[in-house]
Amino acid sequence: MSLPMLTHPGPAAAERWAIARCQAMPIEVTLPLADTLAASVAAALAQFDGGWLVIEDAPLANLDFLIPGEDPTGAHAAWYAGPHQMGAGKIRHLGLHVGCKDGAPWLHGHGSFTAPDWSGPSFGHILPNESHLAHPIRARGWGLKGARLEVTPDTETHFPLFQPVKTVSHPAENAALVTLRPNQDLCAALASAAECAGLTEARVYGLGSLIHPRLTGQPPIDSYATEILLTSGTLSDGSAQIDAEIVTLKGSTHKGRLTPGQNPICITAELLLVAP
């Protein structure tokens, strides 16, 4: 079965993934109150080069997010719809990468949200400068040293995207930051990139976007652009198993295991692989 693909505005890069080895340390941190969620996260991870955090059951004083959408200009293969403005909402479950953009802290997070009397979409891409906490909260995840994700212009998709960058060589590199390019199956590309990174066994964390996702035992999802959050991920004997939550162009949500070989990447996949 041939994979569905999107036509992006720029030439396809010869290298279909990027890798930076690093040290990952398990952490539990307090996010302090700040003007923005980005500033709260940056303060909590100030001693690290970057990180991956999970936030659950956390109230926000303001919560704005996006879902996938069409680009009305036609300049990109996919775009965003929104912002969806919940006001005083609540994070049910949010996973986010912490890196930098233009030399300042930045984050990329996907998650599920709720608010009283809210009837709009319940999952999407959180806006880190428009959203902010209601009070300090706890988060858990991984603090990284030796590498981080940095936003750079991408000539293939014409998006500014996170890419892994080494900061310093570290003697205890037990992890790798990996980004995957469009129009390749996520599980297969992940396994190939992990092999290049020297990892055959790993826990996998991250997020990204898929074209017409297929979940095992479920009907095909009719959406050429989606946003996903990995809810569980493992790499064992060079084979990846990924569970994810997905939001479509219409705002519908789906959960399940990605069917290997049938989930092409839409724009990007940004992943953290941690050796057991």
Secondary structure by P-SEA (a helix, b strand, c coil): cbbbbbbcccccccccbbbbbbbbbbbbbbbcccccaaaaaaaaacccccbbbbbccccccbbbbcccccccccccccccccccccccccccbbbbbbbcccccccccccccccccccccccccccccccbbbcccbbbbbbbbcccbbbbbbbcccccbbbbbbbccccccccbbbbbbbccccaaaaaaaaaaaacccbbbbbbcccccccccccccccccccccccccbbbbcccbbbbbbccccccccccccccccccbbbccbbbbbbbcc
